[in-house]
Amino acid sequence: MGPSKDLNFKFYEVFCRAVEEFTHGMESTDPAVFKYRGANLKYAIERNLYFDFINNKRLFDCFSRASIDHSKINSRMFTLLERDFSRYLSQKAGTPKNKGLFFLRIIHIEYFLPKLRNFVWRLAYLLLPKNPKINNVNFDVLFYVANNRFAKYIEPIIKSFPLSYAFLIDRSNIKLKAYLKRKNLLFIDSRKLQLRLDKAIWKLKYTEFLHLKFWFDQLFNSLAQLNPKCVFVVEGNAQQDELMNQACKQLSIPIICLQHGWSPIIHNGFRNMSYTKMLTWGDGFSKLLQSYNPAQKFIEVGNHIIKFKAGNSKNDSDRKAICFFLQMTTRLISKECWNEYLKLIEWVAREFSNLPVIIREHAVAPLPEGKRNDLKKIPNIFFKSGQEYPLINVLDECFLTVSICSSTILESIAAGVLPIIFNMTSMPKFFPDIEAAGAGLEVKSPKEAQEAITRYLTDKNYRKQFEPGMRSFQGKYFYKNDGKAAERITQEIVSIIKA
């Protein structure tokens, strides 16, 4: 095991702190550096930095070398932003080398390229076709979503929705448009609305952030034309969510964010949120997020997707399967961890050949076709995608789930299904600690996983030991569990519009 691999979780911790220190450093030099058209785009930039750089190999190499060898940084950086950010990441003396041709280095370091790109953006505004301004539009709610999963997540809420609504799309997302059309859900493409050229120039030296200026203008102008009474977003951790939040603030439009999942690492996307309301699954999640989001008002509404069961309340004869949830490979989930996880699936399927083994692929990261076909050859393995099989239906078939660090770990507990966390990562423990709460198991090796699964599948009395812990966890992290979460979400929307 190489030394850099052990640093993966530490890298996440230091990286998130470095993002905040980096923006704070810029702000201390110029307090208005993130201000644009009255909005503060600081936290949109922090989200942009996180998602663009967290898997950046050059920055990770810089961090690894600085952590192992306390000498000066000798990593090669390609852009000015990478170079400047790496200083906060490594916290060591020295200057990273800037890789590339001399001409490229000069235009990044000097002011020519930023000014050129700013000019291009302004020229693009002038050349964009101007569509007629939409008149007589009066939607109570605009649902702003980025993908099919989020649109599908909202559907149970709008089945008997008492307000007028539409979905707002700001990208050329063919799959999302096709999904909304298939479901007969009204949507508006913000790029087809009238855009106005704004004279405001964002004096920021890093050209990588200029698209946020354009994006903000697009959202601001869309809201100004559509004039909704409320905007609704899902998850809330992306840069576009914060841009929408800032646009709403400028136009005095309330914005509600709804929890969609959970990250065991509260990264920059889930920090410094300031939506009008943040609706969470339960008090446990609100409290974990509160210290990272002091300006955010949290309201517990429950989970409108999961059907709650009190800790394996169904008979064993009704629940016959074990489900393995797949994820995207990230810096935290190494190739070795991923390969061992796939081997574990095969071992369980062959060891318990009478047991249905369900594999649920991640929506945006399906298995390679070859590996998928190999697993399909095992007769008791069944693939059940999110598009065809709702999560609750899959959980209803299972009495055990296995995952690495997915939010389905928590949703399994809500559905009364014990989760096993296959944590071969450098993360010390899943957060929150479900094993300490007696609501699940966490293993650190393939051998531990095999032993835990075998015992749970073969020892009925052992299974019953987890029921009190699971019930306690449900009460803390999932509000009321009465099947009325969608109604409460609707009530929060209605109340904010009336207010």
ZARO-759240 format. One line per 4 residues: number of its first residue (from 1); their letters; for each residue x, y, z of C-alpha. Coordinates in pm, 1 decimal, decimal comma, always signed. Example, Ala and Ser with C-alpha at 12.3 -4.5 7.8 and 13.67 -1.06 7.14 Angstrom:
REM ZARO-759240
1 = as = +1230,0 -450,0 +780,0 ~ +1367,0 -106,0 +714,0 .
END
This chain:
REM ZARO-759240
1 = mgps = +0,0 +0,0 +0,0 ~ +160,7 +325,9 -110,8 ~ +186,2 +616,6 +128,8 ~ -27,0 +844,0 -89,8 .
5 = kdln = -322,6 +606,5 -67,8 ~ -335,6 +641,4 +311,1 ~ -368,3 +1017,5 +264,3 ~ -691,4 +1009,3 +67,5 .
9 = fkfy = -927,3 +1088,2 +355,7 ~ -681,0 +1336,1 +505,1 ~ -667,6 +1502,8 +164,8 ~ -1045,7 +1555,5 +176,5 .
13 = evfc = -1020,9 +1720,0 +518,5 ~ -730,2 +1946,2 +428,1 ~ -875,5 +2023,0 +85,8 ~ -1206,9 +2150,1 +224,4 .
17 = rave = -1023,6 +2369,1 +472,7 ~ -789,6 +2496,3 +198,9 ~ -1087,5 +2600,1 -16,6 ~ -1217,0 +2819,8 +265,1 .
21 = efth = -872,5 +2962,4 +340,5 ~ -814,8 +3034,8 -27,6 ~ -1136,2 +3238,8 -66,6 ~ -1078,3 +3407,9 +269,0 .
25 = gmes = -731,4 +3511,9 +150,6 ~ -876,5 +3665,6 -164,4 ~ -1144,1 +3845,0 +37,1 ~ -894,2 +3985,7 +285,8 .
29 = tdpa = -706,5 +4147,4 -2,5 ~ -1022,9 +4282,2 -166,4 ~ -1348,9 +4262,6 +37,3 ~ -1553,6 +4308,9 -281,6 .
33 = vfky = -1374,0 +4046,4 -487,8 ~ -1671,7 +3806,9 -496,1 ~ -1941,0 +4072,4 -535,3 ~ -2123,8 +4082,2 -867,7 .
37 = rgan = -2443,5 +4273,2 -941,9 ~ -2507,2 +4296,2 -569,3 ~ -2469,7 +3920,9 -515,9 ~ -2197,3 +3738,8 -327,1 .
41 = lkya = -2062,5 +3454,7 -541,6 ~ -1804,1 +3341,6 -286,7 ~ -1973,0 +3015,4 -195,1 ~ -2054,7 +2932,6 -555,7 .
45 = iern = -1681,1 +2963,2 -621,5 ~ -1603,2 +2737,8 -324,6 ~ -1835,0 +2471,7 -467,8 ~ -1676,2 +2515,5 -807,9 .
49 = lyfd = -1329,5 +2470,5 -658,7 ~ -1433,2 +2159,0 -470,7 ~ -1594,8 +1972,3 -758,5 ~ -1333,3 +2078,6 -1014,1 .
53 = finn = -1024,0 +2010,1 -802,7 ~ -1103,7 +1732,1 -553,9 ~ -988,5 +1467,3 -804,5 ~ -704,8 +1676,8 -947,4 .
57 = krlf = -399,4 +1451,1 -961,1 ~ -147,4 +1736,7 -964,7 ~ -290,6 +1887,8 -646,8 ~ -303,2 +1550,5 -474,8 .
61 = dcfs = +59,8 +1485,1 -567,8 ~ +149,8 +1826,6 -428,3 ~ -30,0 +1747,1 -102,3 ~ +124,7 +1398,4 -79,1 .
65 = rasi = +478,6 +1523,0 -129,2 ~ +434,1 +1804,5 +119,7 ~ +291,2 +1558,9 +375,6 ~ +565,2 +1297,1 +330,6 .
69 = dhsk = +862,5 +1516,4 +242,8 ~ +866,8 +1843,7 +434,3 ~ +1093,1 +2007,4 +181,3 ~ +981,2 +2270,4 -68,7 .
73 = insr = +700,5 +2195,4 -310,4 ~ +818,3 +2059,5 -642,3 ~ +486,6 +1970,4 -806,1 ~ +406,8 +2093,0 -1153,9 .
77 = mftl = +94,5 +2303,8 -1199,5 ~ -57,9 +2397,9 -1531,3 ~ -275,7 +2698,4 -1442,4 ~ -235,2 +3002,9 -1223,1 .
81 = lerd = -535,0 +2893,6 -1014,5 ~ -381,8 +2551,8 -946,1 ~ -53,7 +2713,1 -848,7 ~ -206,8 +2963,6 -607,9 .
85 = fsry = -449,0 +2713,2 -454,2 ~ -175,3 +2452,4 -400,1 ~ -3,4 +2687,0 -155,0 ~ -304,0 +2669,1 +76,1 .
89 = lsqk = -332,5 +2295,1 +24,5 ~ +27,2 +2208,2 +107,9 ~ +94,5 +2477,7 +367,8 ~ +462,4 +2448,1 +287,5 .
93 = agtp = +721,7 +2697,3 +176,2 ~ +810,2 +2721,7 -187,8 ~ +636,3 +2773,2 -519,2 ~ +500,9 +2493,0 -736,7 .
97 = knkg = +635,9 +2484,2 -1087,5 ~ +402,2 +2602,2 -1359,2 ~ +395,5 +2344,3 -1637,4 ~ +351,6 +2439,9 -2001,7 .
101 = lffl = +496,9 +2651,6 -2273,4 ~ +643,9 +2988,6 -2181,1 ~ +372,5 +3174,9 -2373,4 ~ +93,9 +2989,4 -2188,0 .
105 = riih = +253,7 +3065,2 -1853,8 ~ +278,9 +3434,5 -1934,6 ~ -84,3 +3477,8 -2039,1 ~ -200,2 +3297,4 -1724,4 .
109 = ieyf = +24,3 +3493,2 -1489,3 ~ -33,8 +3833,3 -1650,3 ~ -366,2 +4003,1 -1709,7 ~ -410,6 +3947,7 -2083,4 .
113 = lpkl = -609,2 +3622,9 -2080,2 ~ -858,4 +3725,4 -1810,0 ~ -938,1 +4045,8 -1998,6 ~ -967,3 +3859,0 -2326,5 .
117 = rnfv = -1208,0 +3602,3 -2182,9 ~ -1416,1 +3871,6 -2018,3 ~ -1447,2 +4038,9 -2357,8 ~ -1552,5 +3708,0 -2519,3 .
121 = wrla = -1827,8 +3658,6 -2262,4 ~ -1961,0 +4009,5 -2323,3 ~ -1944,7 +3961,3 -2700,6 ~ -2134,5 +3632,7 -2666,0 .
125 = ylll = -2412,0 +3818,6 -2487,2 ~ -2443,3 +4057,3 -2778,6 ~ -2448,7 +3781,0 -3039,8 ~ -2696,1 +3550,0 -2864,0 .
129 = pknp = -3036,7 +3545,6 -3037,8 ~ -3288,7 +3749,9 -2844,9 ~ -3620,0 +3573,1 -2794,8 ~ -3930,7 +3773,3 -2710,4 .
133 = kinn = -3984,5 +3830,2 -2342,0 ~ -4236,2 +3589,4 -2193,1 ~ -4553,9 +3767,0 -2086,1 ~ -4847,4 +3661,0 -1870,2 .
137 = vnfd = -4648,2 +3389,3 -1697,5 ~ -4741,2 +3334,7 -1335,6 ~ -4595,7 +3020,2 -1180,5 ~ -4617,0 +2984,2 -807,2 .
141 = vlfy = -4315,9 +2751,7 -792,6 ~ -4015,5 +2692,2 -1014,4 ~ -3845,9 +2355,0 -959,2 ~ -3480,3 +2396,3 -1056,0 .
145 = vann = -3326,3 +2053,4 -1121,1 ~ -3008,7 +1932,0 -1288,7 ~ -3090,9 +1570,5 -1375,4 ~ -3356,3 +1298,6 -1404,9 .
149 = rfak = -3296,3 +1170,1 -1052,4 ~ -3389,2 +1503,5 -898,2 ~ -3697,4 +1539,5 -1119,7 ~ -3806,2 +1189,0 -1019,6 .
153 = yiep = -3743,3 +1273,4 -654,5 ~ -3987,7 +1563,9 -678,6 ~ -4265,2 +1369,2 -853,1 ~ -4434,5 +1230,1 -537,3 .
157 = iiks = -4457,2 +1586,4 -404,4 ~ -4636,2 +1727,1 -710,0 ~ -4884,3 +1440,6 -756,3 ~ -5151,5 +1641,0 -575,0 .
161 = fpls = -4977,8 +1978,2 -570,9 ~ -5215,8 +2268,8 -504,4 ~ -4996,3 +2531,8 -674,4 ~ -4898,7 +2613,6 -1032,4 .
165 = yafl = -4545,8 +2509,1 -1118,1 ~ -4287,6 +2448,6 -1389,1 ~ -3938,9 +2300,0 -1409,6 ~ -3654,6 +2534,9 -1502,6 .
169 = idrs = -3366,6 +2393,8 -1707,3 ~ -3052,5 +2591,1 -1782,8 ~ -2847,1 +2334,5 -1973,0 ~ -2881,1 +2142,2 -2294,3 .
173 = nikl = -2976,3 +1829,9 -2098,0 ~ -3135,0 +1603,7 -2357,6 ~ -3208,9 +1320,6 -2111,8 ~ -3375,9 +1551,9 -1862,2 .
177 = kayl = -3588,2 +1717,5 -2129,4 ~ -3693,8 +1377,9 -2264,8 ~ -3785,4 +1261,7 -1913,7 ~ -3996,3 +1570,6 -1840,0 .
181 = krkn = -4170,2 +1540,2 -2176,8 ~ -4243,1 +1172,8 -2115,7 ~ -4395,0 +1258,1 -1779,0 ~ -4591,3 +1551,4 -1925,3 .
185 = llfi = -4422,3 +1792,4 -1685,2 ~ -4403,2 +2154,4 -1796,3 ~ -4047,7 +2286,5 -1828,1 ~ -3880,0 +2606,8 -1943,8 .
189 = dsrk = -3532,5 +2624,6 -2097,8 ~ -3374,4 +2937,5 -1952,2 ~ -3144,5 +2970,7 -2252,4 ~ -3448,5 +3048,0 -2465,8 .
193 = lqlr = -3552,5 +3338,7 -2247,2 ~ -3447,1 +3692,5 -2322,7 ~ -3099,2 +3769,7 -2192,8 ~ -2976,5 +4121,6 -2131,1 .
197 = ldka = -2617,8 +4237,6 -2147,2 ~ -2508,8 +4358,7 -1808,3 ~ -2237,9 +4621,1 -1786,2 ~ -2102,7 +4483,3 -1461,6 .
201 = iwkl = -1750,5 +4345,6 -1495,6 ~ -1635,4 +4089,9 -1244,0 ~ -1274,8 +4178,9 -1169,6 ~ -1148,2 +3833,3 -1084,3 .
205 = kyte = -808,9 +3725,2 -1208,9 ~ -892,3 +3354,1 -1238,7 ~ -1051,9 +3285,5 -1576,1 ~ -1184,6 +2948,5 -1453,7 .
209 = flhl = -1462,7 +3129,6 -1266,0 ~ -1592,0 +3351,2 -1546,5 ~ -1859,0 +3099,1 -1645,0 ~ -2020,2 +3156,7 -1304,2 .
213 = kfwf = -2079,1 +3521,6 -1399,7 ~ -2257,7 +3414,2 -1716,9 ~ -2453,2 +3146,6 -1532,2 ~ -2565,6 +3390,9 -1264,1 .
217 = dqlf = -2684,7 +3637,8 -1528,5 ~ -2881,2 +3362,6 -1699,0 ~ -3055,3 +3259,5 -1377,0 ~ -3114,1 +3618,2 -1264,8 .
221 = nsla = -3272,6 +3715,8 -1594,3 ~ -3484,3 +3398,8 -1600,4 ~ -3625,4 +3471,4 -1255,9 ~ -3683,1 +3836,9 -1341,5 .
225 = qlnp = -3894,7 +3734,3 -1640,0 ~ -4079,3 +3439,3 -1487,2 ~ -4126,9 +3607,1 -1148,7 ~ -4214,2 +3293,0 -947,0 .
229 = kcvf = -4335,9 +3316,5 -590,9 ~ -4090,3 +3047,6 -478,8 ~ -3795,9 +2847,8 -615,2 ~ -3732,6 +2487,4 -511,2 .
233 = vveg = -3398,0 +2304,8 -544,2 ~ -3287,0 +1952,4 -454,4 ~ -2972,8 +1863,9 -255,9 ~ -2831,9 +2218,3 -276,0 .
237 = naqq = -2461,5 +2138,5 -287,0 ~ -2382,4 +2233,6 -647,9 ~ -2249,7 +2566,1 -772,7 ~ -2567,4 +2631,5 -972,2 .
241 = delm = -2777,3 +2586,0 -656,9 ~ -2582,6 +2861,7 -482,7 ~ -2600,9 +3082,8 -791,4 ~ -2977,6 +3036,4 -790,4 .
245 = nqac = -2981,9 +3113,8 -418,2 ~ -2797,9 +3441,5 -476,4 ~ -3022,4 +3535,6 -769,8 ~ -3328,2 +3472,9 -552,0 .
249 = kqls = -3186,2 +3695,6 -277,5 ~ -3138,2 +3981,5 -522,8 ~ -3497,4 +3951,1 -643,3 ~ -3649,4 +3885,0 -297,1 .
253 = ipii = -3777,8 +3543,3 -403,8 ~ -3783,4 +3274,5 -130,0 ~ -3594,4 +2955,1 -211,9 ~ -3638,3 +2612,4 -51,1 .
257 = clqh = -3385,0 +2329,4 -60,9 ~ -3476,4 +1965,3 +3,9 ~ -3233,6 +1701,7 +131,9 ~ -3173,9 +1428,1 -125,4 .
261 = gwsp = -2900,0 +1211,2 +23,6 ~ -2606,6 +1226,6 +260,4 ~ -2231,4 +1263,1 +235,0 ~ -2020,0 +1113,3 +516,4 .
265 = iihn = -1779,5 +1400,8 +449,7 ~ -1945,6 +1740,6 +492,2 ~ -1754,2 +1904,4 +210,0 ~ -1770,7 +2258,7 +73,0 .
269 = gfrn = -2092,1 +2187,3 -117,0 ~ -2274,5 +2135,2 +213,0 ~ -2120,5 +2429,3 +394,0 ~ -2231,3 +2792,6 +421,5 .
273 = msyt = -2581,2 +2725,8 +289,4 ~ -2831,4 +3009,9 +329,0 ~ -3155,2 +2906,0 +159,6 ~ -3476,9 +3049,1 +296,4 .
277 = kmlt = -3553,0 +2698,3 +424,3 ~ -3356,8 +2374,5 +420,6 ~ -3589,5 +2075,8 +456,3 ~ -3418,7 +1770,7 +603,7 .
281 = wgdg = -3514,2 +1410,7 +672,0 ~ -3480,6 +1453,0 +1046,7 ~ -3332,0 +1629,5 +1347,1 ~ -3013,1 +1420,9 +1341,3 .
285 = fskl = -2917,3 +1549,8 +995,8 ~ -3009,8 +1909,0 +1083,6 ~ -2782,5 +1903,8 +1387,3 ~ -2489,4 +1752,2 +1195,4 .
289 = lqsy = -2517,4 +2024,1 +929,9 ~ -2592,1 +2319,1 +1158,5 ~ -2234,9 +2386,8 +1273,2 ~ -2119,6 +2405,9 +910,2 .
293 = npaq = -2416,0 +2626,1 +812,7 ~ -2476,9 +2881,1 +1090,1 ~ -2693,8 +3104,2 +866,7 ~ -2922,2 +2822,7 +752,0 .
297 = kfie = -3271,4 +2759,0 +889,3 ~ -3340,1 +2384,2 +904,4 ~ -3687,5 +2230,0 +913,7 ~ -3744,1 +1855,8 +958,2 .
301 = vgnh = -4007,6 +1706,9 +726,9 ~ -3911,9 +1339,5 +692,4 ~ -3825,7 +1131,3 +387,5 ~ -4107,3 +1117,0 +131,8 .
305 = iikf = -3959,4 +820,9 -60,2 ~ -3892,6 +555,5 +202,4 ~ -4164,2 +338,6 +357,7 ~ -4054,0 +301,6 +715,5 .
309 = kagn = -4022,2 -34,5 +884,8 ~ -3930,8 -87,6 +1249,2 ~ -3604,0 -279,5 +1223,2 ~ -3657,8 -589,8 +1011,0 .
313 = sknd = -4026,2 -591,8 +1098,0 ~ -4116,2 -807,6 +800,2 ~ -4092,8 -1183,9 +824,2 ~ -3772,7 -1341,3 +691,9 .
317 = sdrk = -3985,8 -1530,9 +441,4 ~ -4094,5 -1199,7 +287,8 ~ -3744,8 -1055,6 +267,3 ~ -3515,5 -1292,6 +86,5 .
321 = aicf = -3250,0 -1083,3 -89,9 ~ -2926,4 -901,4 -23,3 ~ -2856,7 -583,8 -222,2 ~ -2517,6 -442,6 -315,6 .
325 = flqm = -2520,5 -72,3 -399,3 ~ -2254,6 +38,5 -647,1 ~ -2095,7 +382,5 -650,7 ~ -1864,3 +597,9 -854,8 .
329 = ttrl = -1494,3 +546,3 -801,6 ~ -1354,4 +855,0 -632,0 ~ -1033,2 +951,2 -459,5 ~ -1176,3 +797,2 -143,5 .
333 = iske = -1279,8 +472,3 -317,2 ~ -959,2 +332,0 -462,3 ~ -940,0 +78,5 -744,5 ~ -828,6 -187,1 -493,2 .
337 = cwne = -1129,3 -117,9 -271,2 ~ -1361,4 -127,2 -571,9 ~ -1219,6 -453,5 -706,6 ~ -1246,6 -618,9 -364,0 .
341 = ylkl = -1605,9 -500,6 -340,9 ~ -1691,8 -663,2 -675,1 ~ -1516,4 -983,0 -564,2 ~ -1728,4 -980,6 -247,4 .
345 = iewv = -2045,6 -971,8 -457,4 ~ -1932,2 -1277,8 -650,9 ~ -1834,2 -1459,5 -330,9 ~ -2174,6 -1398,6 -168,7 .
349 = aref = -2360,9 -1507,5 -483,0 ~ -2165,7 -1833,4 -508,1 ~ -2152,9 -1905,2 -133,1 ~ -2528,7 -1849,6 -91,1 .
353 = snlp = -2652,0 -1974,1 -425,6 ~ -3017,4 -1991,7 -310,4 ~ -3012,3 -1625,2 -207,3 ~ -3117,3 -1358,2 -460,6 .
357 = viir = -2831,3 -1109,1 -489,4 ~ -2943,2 -771,2 -622,7 ~ -2695,5 -528,3 -777,1 ~ -2804,0 -166,6 -805,7 .
361 = ehav = -2570,1 +40,1 -1021,3 ~ -2511,3 +409,1 -963,9 ~ -2725,7 +623,2 -1194,4 ~ -2430,0 +805,5 -1348,8 .
365 = aplp = -2163,6 +534,5 -1322,7 ~ -2281,4 +197,9 -1460,1 ~ -2047,3 -99,6 -1463,5 ~ -1838,4 -163,2 -1775,6 .
369 = egkr = -2032,6 -391,9 -2008,2 ~ -1778,9 -674,2 -1980,2 ~ -1790,1 -685,0 -1599,8 ~ -2168,3 -655,6 -1605,0 .
373 = ndlk = -2199,0 -953,3 -1838,5 ~ -1963,5 -1160,8 -1621,1 ~ -2178,1 -1099,4 -1313,4 ~ -2495,8 -1174,5 -1507,5 .
377 = kipn = -2367,2 -1524,8 -1575,9 ~ -2415,1 -1607,5 -1206,6 ~ -2779,5 -1726,5 -1195,9 ~ -2881,4 -1570,8 -862,8 .
381 = iffk = -2750,5 -1219,7 -945,9 ~ -3010,7 -966,0 -1061,6 ~ -2948,5 -609,5 -1180,7 ~ -3216,5 -359,9 -1079,0 .
385 = sgqe = -3162,9 -6,9 -1206,2 ~ -3310,0 +304,7 -1051,0 ~ -3498,9 +385,0 -1371,1 ~ -3696,1 +61,2 -1361,5 .
389 = ypli = -3709,3 -22,2 -990,7 ~ -3775,7 +244,7 -724,0 ~ -3542,1 +227,6 -426,0 ~ -3819,3 +144,3 -182,7 .
393 = nvld = -3925,9 -156,4 -391,3 ~ -3571,5 -291,5 -388,4 ~ -3532,4 -237,4 -13,3 ~ -3865,8 -411,1 +43,7 .
397 = ecfl = -3717,9 -732,2 -102,3 ~ -3407,2 -725,3 +118,1 ~ -3309,8 -802,6 +472,9 ~ -2948,3 -693,4 +422,2 .
401 = tvsi = -2771,3 -426,9 +212,7 ~ -2402,8 -364,4 +148,8 ~ -2244,8 -36,7 +42,2 ~ -1917,3 +153,6 +68,5 .
405 = csst = -2028,6 +505,4 +166,1 ~ -2362,9 +565,2 -5,7 ~ -2659,8 +748,0 +144,8 ~ -2851,2 +423,1 +91,9 .
409 = iles = -2682,8 +308,6 +413,5 ~ -2910,4 +546,2 +601,9 ~ -3213,6 +483,7 +382,7 ~ -3173,6 +110,4 +449,7 .
413 = iaag = -3205,4 +173,2 +822,1 ~ -3516,3 +382,3 +760,1 ~ -3667,2 +90,0 +566,7 ~ -3580,5 -157,0 +844,4 .
417 = vlpi = -3296,2 -322,2 +650,0 ~ -2960,7 -366,0 +819,9 ~ -2671,5 -205,1 +625,4 ~ -2314,7 -333,4 +617,4 .
421 = ifnm = -2052,1 -73,9 +530,3 ~ -1759,6 -214,3 +331,7 ~ -1506,4 +46,3 +441,3 ~ -1174,6 -41,0 +282,8 .
425 = tsmp = -1115,1 +333,4 +240,1 ~ -889,5 +557,9 +447,1 ~ -1201,2 +708,3 +610,6 ~ -1181,5 +608,2 +980,4 .
429 = kffp = -1558,2 +562,9 +1021,2 ~ -1874,8 +635,8 +830,6 ~ -2035,7 +956,5 +956,5 ~ -2267,4 +932,2 +1143,2 .
433 = diea = -2136,6 +619,2 +1314,2 ~ -2416,7 +366,1 +1261,8 ~ -2220,7 +79,5 +1416,4 ~ -2179,8 +268,0 +1745,6 .
437 = agag = -2554,9 +333,6 +1734,2 ~ -2622,9 -40,5 +1699,1 ~ -2800,8 +23,3 +1368,5 ~ -2554,8 -141,1 +1130,9 .
441 = levk = -2214,4 -301,1 +1080,1 ~ -1890,1 -159,0 +944,1 ~ -1607,7 -381,7 +819,0 ~ -1256,6 -296,0 +701,1 .
445 = spke = -1154,5 -603,2 +500,2 ~ -1300,1 -870,1 +268,6 ~ -1256,3 -1133,7 +541,2 ~ -1449,1 -924,3 +796,1 .
449 = aqea = -1720,5 -866,8 +536,1 ~ -1756,2 -1238,6 +462,7 ~ -1777,7 -1322,0 +831,3 ~ -2032,6 -1047,2 +904,7 .
453 = itry = -2253,8 -1138,9 +609,5 ~ -2239,2 -1510,2 +688,9 ~ -2335,4 -1460,3 +1050,2 ~ -2618,4 -1221,7 +969,1 .
457 = ltdk = -2762,6 -1449,1 +701,3 ~ -2743,6 -1765,6 +911,2 ~ -2815,4 -1647,9 +1268,7 ~ -3171,8 -1525,7 +1323,1 .
461 = nyrk = -3114,2 -1436,0 +1688,0 ~ -2812,3 -1225,7 +1588,2 ~ -3030,6 -1032,6 +1343,8 ~ -3278,6 -944,3 +1617,1 .
465 = qfep = -3003,6 -776,8 +1823,0 ~ -2998,7 -481,0 +1584,0 ~ -3369,5 -397,8 +1601,7 ~ -3353,5 -161,6 +1907,0 .
469 = gmrs = -3060,1 +33,0 +1759,8 ~ -3230,1 +64,7 +1422,7 ~ -3553,9 +189,5 +1581,1 ~ -3360,9 +445,4 +1786,7 .
473 = fqgk = -3168,4 +562,6 +1478,1 ~ -3489,6 +597,3 +1279,2 ~ -3642,7 +817,2 +1547,1 ~ -3338,6 +1044,8 +1558,5 .
477 = yfyk = -3267,8 +1083,1 +1187,5 ~ -3607,6 +1040,7 +1020,3 ~ -3885,7 +1271,5 +1130,5 ~ -4215,9 +1105,0 +1235,2 .
481 = ndgk = -4199,6 +815,8 +984,4 ~ -4573,7 +847,0 +922,8 ~ -4583,2 +849,8 +541,0 ~ -4684,6 +1216,7 +532,8 .
485 = aaer = -4349,0 +1375,6 +443,1 ~ -4467,4 +1484,8 +96,4 ~ -4762,0 +1665,5 +258,1 ~ -4531,5 +1845,7 +500,0 .
489 = itqe = -4301,3 +1951,2 +215,7 ~ -4600,8 +2093,9 +29,9 ~ -4713,3 +2275,5 +344,8 ~ -4371,1 +2439,5 +378,8 .
493 = ivsi = -4390,5 +2561,9 +17,7 ~ -4743,7 +2694,8 +63,8 ~ -4657,8 +2868,6 +391,3 ~ -4356,5 +3047,0 +247,1 .
497 = ika = -4563,2 +3176,6 -46,1 ~ -4840,7 +3299,7 +184,0 ~ -4584,1 +3469,6 +406,0 .
END
